[in-house]
């Protein structure tokens, strides 16, 4: 492990990050369980137009979770010294720029099953929180000019 890849405290070393990571994992599992269980049954009871909305919003939930998990796993890898922060930022999605994931309800959720609405709301709140963390990490990353000027530590 090189000096630039030594484990660091950073964001992933905090209890807040660990709680956020655990929350994302739990949300992913609950979403999977819902979509293959009760959600699949509820979807069959919907009229065709509402079924399309159900599918769209299910896709939005799954996309949010997938992008968050990629970001969170990269941050854990940075903390473990497996990748540098610059690599993690370059390779992980910039969450605040993903309109599909960050949009609020565009349709009336009252026609959708409560289970889907609950997962949708939870995923949006968590996505916004992780997106703010992403913005913070990107903001605190030194610019290429600053990195070039920094003294080397051996």
C-alpha positions in Angstrom: 0.0 0.0 0.0 1.5 3.3 -1.0 1.5 6.4 1.2 -1.2 7.9 -0.9 -3.4 4.8 -0.3 -3.1 4.5 3.5 -6.4 4.2 5.2 -7.6 7.6 6.3 -10.3 8.7 8.8 -12.2 10.9 6.3 -15.9 10.6 5.7 -16.1 6.8 5.6 -14.5 6.6 9.0 -17.3 8.4 10.7 -20.3 7.0 12.5 -22.5 9.2 10.3 -21.1 7.6 7.2 -21.5 4.1 8.6 -25.1 4.8 9.6 -25.8 6.2 6.1 -24.2 3.1 4.5 -26.2 0.8 6.6 -29.4 2.7 5.8 -28.7 2.4 2.1 -28.1 -1.3 2.4 -31.3 -1.7 4.3 -33.2 0.3 1.8 -31.8 -1.7 -1.1 -32.9 -5.0 0.6 -36.4 -3.6 1.5 -36.9 -2.3 -2.0 -35.9 -5.7 -3.6 -38.2 -7.5 -1.2 -41.1 -5.2 -2.0 -40.7 -5.2 -5.8 -40.5 -9.0 -6.0 -43.2 -9.6 -3.3 -46.0 -7.3 -2.3 -45.2 -4.7 -4.9 -45.4 -7.2 -7.7 -48.8 -8.3 -6.4 -50.0 -4.7 -6.0 -48.8 -3.8 -9.5 -51.1 -6.4 -11.1 -54.1 -4.7 -9.5 -53.3 -1.3 -11.1 -54.9 0.1 -14.2 -52.5 0.2 -17.2 -51.6 3.9 -16.9 -50.9 3.6 -13.2 -48.9 0.5 -13.9 -46.6 2.5 -16.2 -46.2 5.1 -13.5 -45.4 2.3 -11.0 -42.7 1.0 -13.3 -41.2 4.4 -13.9 -41.1 5.2 -10.2 -39.8 1.8 -9.3 -37.0 2.4 -11.8 -36.3 5.8 -10.2 -36.0 4.2 -6.8 -33.7 1.4 -8.0 -31.5 4.0 -9.9 -31.2 6.1 -6.8 -30.1 3.2 -4.7 -27.7 1.9 -7.3 -26.0 5.3 -7.8 -25.8 5.8 -4.0 -24.3 2.4 -3.4 -21.6 3.0 -6.1 -20.7 6.2 -4.4 -20.8 4.8 -0.9 -18.7 1.8 -1.9 -16.1 4.1 -3.5 -15.9 6.1 -0.2 -15.4 2.9 1.8 -12.6 1.9 -0.7 -11.0 5.3 -0.1 -11.2 4.8 3.7 -9.7 1.3 3.3 -6.8 2.7 1.2 -7.8 0.7 -1.8 -8.2 3.7 -4.1 -7.3 7.4 -3.8 -9.9 10.0 -3.3 -9.2 11.5 -6.7 -9.9 8.1 -8.4 -13.1 7.7 -6.4 -14.3 11.1 -7.4 -13.4 10.6 -11.0 -14.9 7.1 -11.3 -18.1 7.5 -9.2 -21.2 9.3 -10.4 -21.7 13.0 -9.5 -25.0 12.5 -7.7 -26.2 16.1 -7.8 -26.1 16.0 -11.6 -28.5 13.1 -12.1 -31.9 14.7 -12.7 -33.7 11.3 -13.0 -32.7 10.4 -9.5 -33.1 13.8 -7.8 -36.5 14.8 -9.2 -39.5 15.1 -6.9 -42.8 13.5 -7.7 -43.9 14.5 -11.1 -47.2 12.6 -10.8 -49.9 12.2 -8.2 -48.6 9.4 -5.9 -52.0 8.9 -4.3 -52.9 6.3 -7.0 -49.8 4.2 -6.3 -49.5 1.6 -3.5 -48.4 2.9 -0.2 -45.4 0.6 -0.1 -44.0 2.1 -3.3 -44.7 5.6 -2.1 -42.9 5.0 1.2 -39.8 3.5 -0.6 -39.9 6.4 -3.1 -39.9 9.0 -0.3 -37.2 7.3 1.7 -35.0 6.8 -1.3 -35.3 10.5 -2.2 -34.4 11.7 1.3 -31.4 9.4 1.4 -30.3 10.2 -2.1 -30.4 13.9 -1.2 -28.3 13.3 1.9 -25.7 11.2 0.0 -25.7 13.8 -2.8 -24.8 16.5 -0.3 -21.9 14.3 0.9 -20.8 13.9 -2.7 -20.9 17.7 -3.1 -18.9 18.1 0.1 -16.2 15.6 -1.0 -15.9 17.1 -4.5 -15.7 20.7 -3.0 -13.0 19.7 -0.6 -10.9 17.9 -3.2 -7.9 20.1 -4.2 -7.9 21.4 -7.7 -5.2 19.9 -10.1 -3.3 23.2 -9.6 -3.4 22.9 -5.8 -2.4 19.2 -5.9 0.6 20.0 -8.2 1.7 22.7 -5.8 1.4 20.5 -2.6 4.7 19.3 -1.2 5.4 15.5 -1.6 5.4 13.5 1.7 7.4 10.4 1.9 
